[in-house]
């Protein structure tokens, strides 16, 4: 399996209906809505008799995430994730007079948090203090007035459409899981969908996007599974837990810690699988 990240930019804005209303739009796109748009484009290209995408999805070989916001900074791209719903964190007491109390109402309004600052968010939930300001300015909503022309000679009707127009440095990203051999076919459909667009009022150009594949991380996952043949473990061969591991040759923009995984399932002793890598730091690309 291969996991890939793509960044999408919407030069004309996007309309994702909220509560079936043209006058309300969402900023992001849920995975089921995006999958439906992708599947419709797939069928349009390959025909209704092509069941490959359906079969890959049924077999858990194809999965796709929500479309979530990102911001391109001077030195990195910041990827945002939905603010976690956590209600059972025990609040810690602090006597540090230098800590600044954060406006909890302001934090409550946040919908998305940079993935690299989740730790700070959980620390805030425990203390109620020292939560830095988060830049969640991805763009702005615009309300456009359109004409509905009658085909039977009735008077023209006016209606409103709300769109979200992203800033130049912002857009939506998603992660997809698929078989490596299916990547080219996936990207062909995605390229076609970029011209068709996603969401509502595509005839007006809304929802069309440009694509950038994130090259900061490249890796494959390998499934480790099987049986334990040991009389000390069990009288008969027993299945062990399955685990997915990153293959050798992965290129990551962080140092993975890994862990020693215990794959014991029903036997008498632990079955360890080494998941702590030896990594090599390299510099590559246009700035190397």
N, C-alpha and C positions, 0 to 999 in steps of 0.2 A: 504494500500500500504506500501511496505517496500523499503527503499533506502539503498543499500549496496555498499561498496567500496572494490575493489580488486586490489592487486598489482601483477604485472606480471614481471618475470625476464626471460631474453632470453639468456641462456648460450652460444648458438651458433651464436648469432646475428640475425638480421632480415633484410629482403629485402622487402620494400614497394615501388613498382615502381613509379617513377616520370616521367611524360610525356611519359609513355609507353616504357621506356628505362630500360634495365637491368643494364646500367652503371650509373644510378642515383637512389638513394634511399632516402626516407623520414625518418626522425627520429621518427615521431609519426604516428598514424593510425587514420584516420577519422572514425566517427561513422558509416557511411554507408558501408565502407569497412569491418569494424569489424562485423557489423550486417550481412552482406552477408556471411562472413566466418562462423559465428555462425549458421545462418539459414541452410547453406549447411550441417554442421555437424549434426544439429537437424534432417534434412530430412534423412541423411544417417543412423541415429540410429532408428528413429521412422517411416520412410517411408513417401512417398509423400502424402498419404491420411490423415496424421495427420495435422490438420489445427489449432491446439490450439495456437501455437506461432503466427501465422498470425492473428488470431482473437484477441489475447491479444494486439498485436501491433495496429490493426485497432481501438480498443476500448480505446486507450491511456492508457492501463494498463501495457504495457511493453515499456520501453524506455532505451536507452543505450547511454552513452557519447562517445566522442573521447577517444582514449588512449593517455594520456599525461604523461610527465616525472615526476619522483619523485627521491628524493635523501634521503638515510637513513643516518642521522647524529648520533652523540653519544647519544643525549637525545630525539630526535624526528625524525619523517619523514616529510620532506618538500615536499609538493605537489605544482606543478607548473601549471599555467594556461596561455593561450595565451595572449600575450601583447594586451591590449585593443586598438582598433582603435578609437581615440578621436581627433577631429579636432577643436572643438569649445570652448575649455577652455580658458578663458581670463587670460593672463599672469599678475601676480602681480609684482609690483615694490618693490625692496628691497634696503635699504641703508646699510645693514650689510656687512662691509668690511671683516669679518671673513668667510663668505660663500665662498665655492669653486665652481667655474663654472665647470660644468660637460661637458665632450665631448659628444655632442649630436649625433655625428656620431656613437660613440661607443654604445650609448643607442639604436639608430635606428637599429643596427644589432641584438639586442636582440629579440628573438621570444617568449620566455616564462619567466614568472615572478613568484616568490613564491607567493602563494595565500595570505599569511599573510603579504605581503609587498605591496599590491596594493595601500593602502593609501599613502605610501611613493612615489609611482610612480605618483599618481595624484598630489601630492604636488610638485613633480619635474616638471610636466607639467605646473603648475601655476607659478613657480618661475624660472625654468631653472637651479636650483642649489641644492646642498646637496643631490644628489641621490647616495646612497651607492653602492658599487660594488656588483654585483650579480654573484654568482657561477652557471654558466649554463654548466659546464663541465659534461655531462652525459656519454661520451664515445667518440668514434671516428669512422670515416668511413674507410672502407678497400675495396680495389679493388682486387678481386680474378679472376684469369684467369682459364677458364674451357675449356675442350675439348668437341666438339660436334661430336660424332661418327655417321657416315652415316650408314644407314641400307641397302643401296643399293650399297655399295662398293666404294663410292666416298671418296676423301681425307678428313681426319679429319680437322675440322675447330676450330680455337681458338676464344673464346669470353670472355668478361669481365662481371663480376657481382659485383656490389657495395653493400656492406652490412653495417649496423650500428651495432657495437659491444659495448654494454653498459659496463660501469664500474661495479665493483663488488657490489657497494652500490647503483646502479641506475637501473631503469627500467621504465615501463609504468603502470599507474593506470587508472581505469575507474570506473564510477558510474553507477549503474543499478537501475531502478525502476521496481518493479514487485509485484504481489500479494504474500503475505507471504507463502501461501500454495504451490506456484510454485518454491520456492527457492531451494528445493532439486533437482527438475528436471533440473533447470537451472544449478546448480553446477555439476550435472552429465554430461551434455553436455559440459560445460566449461572444465571439467577434460579430456574429450575425445578430445576436440579441442586442449588442451595443447600438446597432443601427435601427433596430425595431423600437427599442426602448422598453422600460418597465414602468408599471404604474398606470395611472389614468391620463387621459387626454394626450396620448402619444402622437396623435395627428398634428398637434400643435408643436411637436418637437420635445415635449417634456419627457424625461426619463431616458433620453439617449445619453450614452456615456463613452468615455475613453478608458482604456485599460492599461494598467501597469502591473506587471507581475513582480512581487517582492522577491528580491534575490539575496536578501541579507541572510536568510536561512534556507538550507537545502538538505533534506534528509529523507530516509526511508525507514519505515517501521517493519520489524521482523517479528513474527509470532513464534514464541517458544512454547511448545506443548508436548505432551507425550505421556509415557507410562514410567513408573518406578519399578525396576526389577531388583528387589532386595528383600530377602527373607526376613531381615530385621525390621523392615518397614511394614510388610504385610505378608500374609501367607501366599496370596496371589498377586500378580501385577496389578497395580492400581494407578488410575489417572492422577496426575498432579495438576495443580492450578496452571492455567495458561497466563502468559505475560507477554507484552509487546516491548521490544527493545529497539533502540536507535541503531541502525547499521553502521559499520565502519565506513569512514569517508564522509561522514556528515559535516556540513559547514554551518556553524551557528555563530550568532553575534553575542553569545554569552557562554560562560563556562558551566556546563551541566554538572551537577553534583552526583546524581545517580543514587542508587541505594543497593543494599544487599537484600534481595527479595527471598522470602520464605514461601516456597511453592507447595508446602504440605497441605494435603486435602483431607484424607481419611487415615493416613498411616500412623506409625508409632513414633516417628522422629521427624525433625525438620529436613527439608530439602532446599538447599540454598542455591540461588542463581546469582552470579556476580553481575551487578549492574553499575559498577563504579568505573567510569572510563579514564583512560590516560589521554589527555588532550594536548594538542600542539597549537600554540598561538601563531597565527600567520596574518599578514597584511596583504590585501589584494584589491584590485579595482583601480579606478581612475586616480585615486588619491594615494596609492601605494608608491 
